[in-house]
Amino acid sequence: MVVEDEQSLADVVATYLEREGFEVTICGDGLQAVTLARQIDPDVIVLDLGLPGLDGVEVCRQVRTHSDAYIVMLTARTEEVDTLIGLSVGSDDYMTKPFSPRELMARIQAMMRRPRTGPAAGAPAEVPAGESLREFGDLTIDVQGREVTVAGNAIALTRTEFDILASLSRDPGAVLSRPQLISAVWGPNWVGDDHLVDVHIGHLRRKLGDEASRGRYVRTVRGVGYRMGIGQ
């Protein structure tokens, strides 16, 4: 689904998607986009930030209540706050206008290689029963069930947030760099700014009730990357 009120741009994006074999629905209104997303259950949503009716952030927030579609946010604004807001409501990636349609297709193709369900990309296809549950203090990660709880309370994570947490917890003592996390979660052919990882880590910490300075569950290793904390 392409949600873009600039018809010429929507047509260009749709054309590229159709060349890749997608069936494409175009709409230019935020309210209509929320309704259509429920009706057609798209695999991918290319979502403009500036829309009539509802803006892209609110569309993303509402769609995320019922859909695990891959969402790429488009914005003509380059201020970092727009990027942070867009990702915090569950978009998987973002691109600023003007952008290359070929690059957009490359990012979508990389996302589509990630599983919609099951373990994080790069994980074994089957997780041994004894390794399905990973515990770090009050944090429990059910890898097979893709569920996370803190002190028994279920935490609603986006697919990307879960995949990052699953990748970090697979080898808790190892430090993963941004490029390593990008490769594990987004795929080795992903193109873009690897600081995208930092944004998702920040949102993951907020949901887990963690603090960067404390790092109970996700610790920053300065100059290197991230690793799991021990839950204390």
C-alpha positions as CSV (number, residue, x, y, z in Angstrom):
1,M,0.0,0.0,0.0
2,V,1.4,3.4,-1.0
3,V,0.0,6.2,1.2
4,E,1.1,9.5,-0.5
5,D,-0.9,12.6,-1.4
6,E,1.5,13.7,-4.1
7,Q,-0.1,11.6,-7.0
8,S,2.9,11.8,-9.3
9,L,5.2,10.4,-6.6
10,A,2.7,7.8,-5.6
11,D,2.5,6.6,-9.2
12,V,6.3,6.3,-9.5
13,V,6.6,4.3,-6.3
14,A,3.7,2.1,-7.4
15,T,5.3,1.5,-10.8
16,Y,8.5,0.3,-9.2
17,L,6.7,-1.9,-6.7
18,E,4.6,-3.5,-9.5
19,R,7.8,-4.3,-11.5
20,E,8.9,-6.3,-8.4
21,G,5.6,-8.2,-8.5
22,F,3.6,-6.4,-5.8
23,E,-0.1,-5.7,-6.1
24,V,-0.3,-2.0,-5.2
25,T,-3.1,0.1,-3.7
26,I,-2.7,3.9,-3.6
27,C,-4.4,6.3,-1.3
28,G,-3.7,9.9,-0.4
29,D,-5.5,10.4,2.8
30,G,-4.6,9.3,6.3
31,L,-8.0,8.3,7.5
32,Q,-8.6,6.3,4.4
33,A,-5.2,4.6,4.9
34,V,-6.2,3.3,8.3
35,T,-9.4,1.8,6.9
36,L,-7.7,0.3,3.9
37,A,-4.9,-1.3,6.0
38,R,-7.6,-3.2,7.9
39,Q,-9.4,-4.2,4.7
40,I,-6.4,-5.4,2.6
41,D,-3.8,-6.4,5.2
42,P,-0.8,-5.2,3.2
43,D,2.6,-6.8,3.5
44,V,4.3,-3.4,3.0
45,I,3.2,0.2,3.6
46,V,5.1,3.1,2.1
47,L,3.8,5.9,4.2
48,D,4.2,9.7,3.8
49,L,4.6,11.7,7.0
50,G,2.6,14.7,5.7
51,L,-0.9,13.6,4.9
52,P,-4.4,15.2,5.0
53,G,-6.9,13.7,7.5
54,L,-4.3,12.0,9.7
55,D,-0.5,12.5,9.5
56,G,1.8,9.6,8.9
57,V,2.8,9.2,12.6
58,E,-0.9,8.8,13.7
59,V,-1.6,6.4,10.7
60,C,1.4,4.3,11.7
61,R,0.4,4.3,15.4
62,Q,-3.1,3.1,14.5
63,V,-2.0,0.5,11.9
64,R,0.4,-0.9,14.4
65,T,-2.5,-1.9,16.7
66,H,-3.5,-4.6,14.2
67,S,-0.9,-5.1,11.6
68,D,2.7,-6.3,11.4
69,A,3.2,-4.9,7.9
70,Y,6.6,-3.5,7.0
71,I,6.3,0.3,7.2
72,V,8.7,2.7,5.4
73,M,8.1,6.3,6.4
74,L,8.7,9.0,3.8
75,T,9.3,12.6,4.9
76,A,10.3,15.9,3.4
77,R,11.5,17.1,6.8
78,T,15.0,16.3,7.7
79,E,14.8,17.3,11.4
80,E,15.9,14.4,13.5
81,V,12.8,14.7,15.7
82,D,10.6,13.6,12.8
83,T,12.7,10.6,12.3
84,L,12.6,9.7,16.0
85,I,8.8,10.2,16.3
86,G,8.2,8.1,13.1
87,L,10.3,5.2,14.3
88,S,8.9,5.3,17.9
89,V,5.4,4.4,16.7
90,G,6.6,1.4,14.9
91,S,7.9,2.2,11.4
92,D,10.7,-0.1,10.3
93,D,12.6,2.4,8.2
94,Y,12.5,5.9,6.9
95,M,13.6,7.9,3.8
96,T,13.8,11.6,3.3
97,K,12.6,13.2,0.1
98,P,13.9,13.4,-2.5
99,F,14.9,9.8,-2.6
100,S,15.9,7.1,-5.2
101,P,13.0,4.7,-6.0
102,R,15.7,2.1,-6.6
103,E,17.0,2.6,-3.1
104,L,13.5,2.3,-1.7
105,M,13.0,-1.0,-3.6
106,A,16.3,-2.3,-2.2
107,R,15.3,-1.5,1.3
108,I,11.9,-3.1,0.9
109,Q,13.5,-6.2,-0.6
110,A,15.8,-6.4,2.3
111,M,12.9,-6.1,4.8
112,M,10.9,-8.8,2.9
113,R,13.7,-11.3,3.5
114,R,13.1,-10.9,7.2
115,P,10.6,-13.3,8.7
116,R,7.2,-12.0,9.6
117,T,7.0,-14.6,12.4
118,G,9.5,-16.9,14.0
119,P,13.1,-16.3,15.2
120,A,15.1,-13.2,14.4
121,A,16.8,-13.2,11.1
122,G,20.0,-15.1,11.3
123,A,18.8,-17.3,14.1
124,P,18.5,-21.1,13.7
125,A,15.2,-22.2,12.0
126,E,14.4,-24.3,15.1
127,V,15.3,-23.3,18.6
128,P,15.9,-26.2,21.0
129,A,13.2,-26.4,23.7
130,G,15.7,-25.6,26.5
131,E,16.8,-22.5,24.7
132,S,13.4,-21.0,23.8
133,L,13.1,-19.1,27.0
134,R,15.9,-16.6,27.8
135,E,15.9,-14.9,31.2
136,F,17.7,-11.8,32.4
137,G,16.5,-10.9,35.8
138,D,12.9,-9.9,35.5
139,L,13.1,-10.0,31.7
140,T,11.9,-13.2,29.9
141,I,12.2,-13.6,26.2
142,D,10.2,-16.4,24.5
143,V,12.0,-16.8,21.2
144,Q,9.7,-19.3,19.6
145,G,6.5,-17.5,20.8
146,R,8.0,-14.1,20.1
147,E,6.8,-12.8,23.5
148,V,8.6,-10.7,26.0
149,T,7.6,-10.1,29.7
150,V,9.1,-8.0,32.4
151,A,8.2,-9.1,36.0
152,G,5.4,-11.1,34.5
153,N,3.9,-8.2,32.5
154,A,3.7,-8.6,28.7
155,I,5.6,-6.0,26.7
156,A,4.3,-5.2,23.2
157,L,7.3,-4.9,20.9
158,T,7.4,-4.3,17.2
159,R,8.9,-7.0,15.0
160,T,12.1,-5.0,14.7
161,E,12.4,-4.4,18.4
162,F,11.9,-8.1,19.1
163,D,14.4,-9.1,16.5
164,I,17.0,-6.8,18.0
165,L,16.4,-8.2,21.4
166,A,16.5,-11.8,20.2
167,S,19.8,-11.1,18.3
168,L,21.4,-9.6,21.4
169,S,20.2,-12.3,23.7
170,R,21.4,-15.2,21.5
171,D,24.9,-14.8,22.8
172,P,24.5,-12.5,25.9
173,G,28.2,-12.0,26.5
174,A,29.0,-10.9,22.9
175,V,29.0,-7.2,21.9
176,L,27.3,-6.6,18.6
177,S,28.2,-3.6,16.5
178,R,25.6,-1.6,14.5
179,P,26.6,-3.3,11.3
180,Q,26.3,-6.7,12.9
181,L,22.8,-5.9,14.2
182,I,21.8,-4.4,10.8
183,S,23.0,-7.7,9.1
184,A,21.2,-9.9,11.7
185,V,17.9,-7.9,11.8
186,W,17.6,-6.0,8.5
187,G,19.7,-8.4,6.4
188,P,23.2,-8.2,4.8
189,N,21.9,-6.3,1.7
190,W,20.2,-3.5,3.7
191,V,21.4,0.0,2.7
192,G,21.0,3.2,4.7
193,D,22.2,4.9,7.9
194,D,23.1,2.3,10.6
195,H,22.3,4.8,13.3
196,L,18.8,3.5,12.7
197,V,19.8,0.9,15.3
198,D,20.2,3.5,18.0
199,V,16.7,4.8,17.5
200,H,15.2,1.3,17.9
201,I,17.4,0.5,20.9
202,G,16.2,3.7,22.6
203,H,12.6,2.8,22.0
204,L,13.2,-0.8,23.1
205,R,14.7,0.4,26.4
206,R,11.7,2.7,27.1
207,K,9.3,-0.2,26.6
208,L,11.4,-2.5,28.9
209,G,11.7,0.2,31.6
210,D,15.4,0.3,31.1
211,E,17.8,3.2,31.2
212,A,20.9,3.7,29.0
213,S,22.9,4.8,32.1
214,R,22.0,1.6,34.0
215,G,21.7,-0.9,31.2
216,R,19.9,-3.6,33.1
217,Y,18.8,-5.3,29.8
218,V,20.6,-3.6,27.0
219,R,24.0,-2.2,27.6
220,T,25.9,0.3,25.5
221,V,29.6,-0.6,24.9
222,R,31.0,2.8,23.9
223,G,32.7,2.8,20.6
224,V,31.7,-0.7,19.8
225,G,28.0,-1.4,20.0
226,Y,25.5,-3.2,22.3
227,R,25.2,-6.3,24.4
228,M,22.7,-7.8,26.8
229,G,22.7,-6.8,30.5
230,I,22.2,-9.3,33.3
231,G,19.0,-7.8,34.5
232,Q,20.3,-6.0,37.5
